[in-house]
Amino acid sequence: MKVLVVFYSMTGNTARLARAVADGAKSRGAEVRIRQVAELIPQSKIDKMAHVKIAKEEIRDIEYATNDDLRWADGVCFGSPTRFGNMSSQLKNFIDQTSELWLSGELVGKVAACFTSTSTQHGGQETTLLSMMIPLLHLGFVIQGLPYAEKEQMGIDGVHGGSPYGVSSISGPKADRLPTDVDLVLAQALGKRIAVTAHKLRANEEKSVNNR
């Protein structure tokens, strides 16, 4: 199975979750691609924000996602920090350029999942994850959540992210709070689940084709 992890990250926290999702998928034998989406903020502005500039340097070697990456994948994990309870305009811009795939139906039946990062505990994690799913349903993706079968979801001993709708983390007002160990474990769990689900869906499709 082939898993694509595609994300936008401004200060590095969503990128850290993306790597953990990728590690989880790899642990289930998936071939994984990590891709970022194009930045819309002018470089002149980024150069004036030291923490953003550093974060961008850390991911500069990650290629930009294309529609061909989506064609290649059996499963896709989409990641974005929240923007007023919704995905970032950068990720939305990438998804808005998939009209050709929507018209051809090339993504129908593939599995997808979502992850996000917010500044505060109530900064729109669930609304971001749920609203991210809307265009994915239009494209024909089968949505994979993160069930409470993952026991870390139930923990209340510390502040962490995670919900039935996908992976999340809390980065703090200055975006300097890294994903917790629980956040990363749940991100790996999501990667594992999307790899397993992608494998099952592909196997069933191949079986159906062979029986025609």
C-alpha positions as CSV (number, residue, x, y, z in Angstrom):
1,M,0.0,0.0,0.0
2,K,1.1,3.6,-0.7
3,V,0.4,6.4,1.7
4,L,0.8,10.1,1.1
5,V,1.1,12.5,4.0
6,V,0.5,16.0,2.7
7,F,0.5,19.1,5.0
8,Y,1.0,22.8,5.5
9,S,3.1,23.9,8.4
10,M,4.0,27.5,9.4
11,T,5.9,27.0,12.6
12,G,6.8,23.3,12.5
13,N,4.2,21.7,14.7
14,T,2.0,20.3,12.0
15,A,5.2,19.0,10.2
16,R,6.2,17.1,13.4
17,L,2.8,15.4,13.4
18,A,3.2,14.6,9.7
19,R,6.4,12.8,10.3
20,A,4.8,10.8,13.1
21,V,1.9,9.8,10.9
22,A,4.4,8.7,8.2
23,D,6.3,6.7,10.7
24,G,3.1,4.9,11.7
25,A,2.3,4.0,8.1
26,K,5.8,2.8,7.5
27,S,5.6,0.5,10.5
28,R,2.7,-1.3,8.7
29,G,4.8,-1.8,5.6
30,A,3.5,1.1,3.6
31,E,5.5,3.0,1.0
32,V,5.2,6.6,2.2
33,R,5.6,10.0,0.6
34,I,5.7,13.2,2.7
35,R,4.8,16.3,0.8
36,Q,4.1,19.9,1.8
37,V,2.0,22.4,-0.1
38,A,3.0,25.7,-1.5
39,E,3.3,28.8,0.7
40,L,1.1,31.8,0.0
41,I,2.8,34.2,2.5
42,P,5.4,36.4,0.7
43,Q,9.0,35.5,1.4
44,S,9.7,39.1,2.4
45,K,7.2,38.7,5.3
46,I,8.6,35.3,6.3
47,D,12.1,36.7,6.5
48,K,10.8,39.1,9.2
49,M,9.5,36.3,11.4
50,A,12.5,34.4,12.8
51,H,10.6,31.4,14.2
52,V,8.7,30.9,10.9
53,K,11.9,31.3,8.9
54,I,13.6,28.6,11.0
55,A,10.6,26.3,10.7
56,K,10.6,26.7,6.9
57,E,14.3,25.9,6.7
58,E,13.7,22.7,8.6
59,I,11.2,21.5,5.9
60,R,12.8,23.0,2.8
61,D,13.9,19.6,1.5
62,I,10.3,18.3,1.5
63,E,8.9,18.3,-2.0
64,Y,5.7,20.1,-2.9
65,A,2.6,17.9,-3.4
66,T,1.1,17.5,-6.9
67,N,-2.0,15.8,-8.2
68,D,0.2,12.9,-9.3
69,D,1.0,12.2,-5.7
70,L,-2.7,11.9,-5.0
71,R,-3.0,9.5,-8.0
72,W,-0.1,7.5,-6.7
73,A,-1.5,7.0,-3.2
74,D,-3.9,4.4,-1.8
75,G,-4.4,6.5,1.3
76,V,-3.8,10.1,2.1
77,C,-3.4,12.0,5.4
78,F,-4.0,15.7,5.2
79,G,-2.6,18.0,7.8
80,S,-3.0,21.7,8.5
81,P,-2.9,24.2,11.4
82,T,-6.3,25.7,12.2
83,R,-7.3,29.1,10.7
84,F,-10.4,30.4,12.4
85,G,-11.7,26.9,12.9
86,N,-10.9,25.7,9.3
87,M,-7.9,24.5,7.4
88,S,-5.3,26.9,6.2
89,S,-5.7,28.7,2.9
90,Q,-2.5,27.0,1.7
91,L,-3.9,23.5,2.0
92,K,-7.3,24.6,0.7
93,N,-5.5,26.1,-2.3
94,F,-3.9,22.7,-3.0
95,I,-7.2,20.8,-2.7
96,D,-8.9,23.4,-4.9
97,Q,-6.6,22.4,-7.7
98,T,-7.8,18.8,-7.8
99,S,-10.8,19.5,-10.1
100,E,-9.3,17.3,-12.8
101,L,-9.2,14.4,-10.3
102,W,-12.8,15.1,-9.2
103,L,-14.0,15.1,-12.7
104,S,-12.3,11.8,-13.6
105,G,-13.2,10.2,-10.3
106,E,-9.6,9.0,-9.8
107,L,-9.7,9.5,-6.0
108,V,-13.0,7.7,-5.4
109,G,-12.7,4.9,-2.9
110,K,-9.3,5.9,-1.6
111,V,-9.0,6.4,2.2
112,A,-8.2,9.7,3.8
113,A,-7.6,11.1,7.3
114,C,-6.9,14.5,8.8
115,F,-4.6,16.1,11.5
116,T,-4.3,19.6,12.8
117,S,-2.6,21.9,15.4
118,T,-4.0,24.8,17.3
119,S,-2.7,27.4,19.7
120,T,-5.1,26.7,22.5
121,Q,-7.2,23.8,23.8
122,H,-10.4,25.2,22.3
123,G,-8.9,26.8,19.2
124,G,-11.0,24.8,16.7
125,Q,-9.4,21.4,16.5
126,E,-12.6,19.5,15.9
127,T,-14.2,22.1,13.6
128,T,-10.9,22.1,11.6
129,L,-10.8,18.3,11.3
130,L,-14.5,18.0,10.4
131,S,-14.4,20.9,7.8
132,M,-11.3,19.4,6.2
133,M,-13.3,16.3,5.5
134,I,-16.0,18.1,3.4
135,P,-13.9,18.5,0.2
136,L,-12.5,15.1,0.7
137,L,-16.0,13.6,0.6
138,H,-16.7,15.5,-2.6
139,L,-13.5,13.9,-4.1
140,G,-14.8,10.5,-3.1
141,F,-12.4,9.6,-0.3
142,V,-13.4,7.1,2.4
143,I,-12.8,8.9,5.7
144,Q,-10.7,7.2,8.4
145,G,-11.1,8.5,12.0
146,L,-9.2,7.8,15.2
147,P,-11.4,5.6,17.4
148,Y,-11.3,5.3,21.2
149,A,-9.8,1.9,20.6
150,E,-6.6,3.9,20.9
151,K,-6.4,4.0,24.7
152,E,-4.3,7.2,24.7
153,Q,-7.5,9.0,23.6
154,M,-9.0,8.4,27.0
155,G,-6.2,10.0,29.1
156,I,-7.0,13.0,31.2
157,D,-3.7,13.3,33.2
158,G,-2.3,15.9,31.0
159,V,-3.2,18.4,28.2
160,H,-3.0,16.7,24.8
161,G,-4.8,16.5,21.5
162,G,-6.6,13.8,19.7
163,S,-10.3,13.1,18.9
164,P,-12.4,10.6,17.0
165,Y,-12.1,12.9,14.0
166,G,-8.3,12.8,13.8
167,V,-5.0,13.7,15.3
168,S,-4.2,17.1,16.9
169,S,-1.8,19.0,19.1
170,I,-1.7,22.2,21.1
171,S,1.2,24.5,20.1
172,G,0.6,27.4,22.5
173,P,0.2,31.1,21.8
174,K,3.8,31.5,20.6
175,A,3.7,28.1,18.7
176,D,6.6,26.9,20.9
177,R,4.9,24.0,22.6
178,L,5.9,20.8,20.8
179,P,3.5,17.9,20.3
180,T,3.3,15.7,23.4
181,D,4.3,12.1,23.5
182,V,0.6,11.2,23.5
183,D,0.0,13.4,20.4
184,L,2.8,11.6,18.6
185,V,1.6,8.2,19.6
186,L,-1.8,9.0,18.3
187,A,-0.3,10.4,15.1
188,Q,1.5,7.1,14.6
189,A,-1.7,5.2,15.3
190,L,-3.5,7.2,12.6
191,G,-0.7,6.4,10.2
192,K,-1.0,2.7,11.0
193,R,-4.8,2.7,10.6
194,I,-4.7,4.5,7.2
195,A,-2.1,2.0,6.0
196,V,-4.2,-1.0,7.1
197,T,-7.4,0.4,5.7
198,A,-5.8,1.3,2.4
199,H,-4.5,-2.2,2.2
200,K,-7.9,-3.7,2.8
201,L,-9.6,-1.5,0.3
202,R,-7.0,-2.2,-2.4
203,A,-7.2,-5.9,-1.7
204,N,-11.0,-5.9,-2.0
205,E,-10.8,-3.9,-5.2
206,E,-8.3,-6.2,-6.8
207,K,-10.4,-9.2,-5.7
208,S,-13.4,-7.6,-7.3
209,V,-11.6,-7.0,-10.6
210,N,-10.3,-10.6,-10.7
211,N,-13.8,-12.0,-10.1
212,R,-15.3,-10.1,-13.0
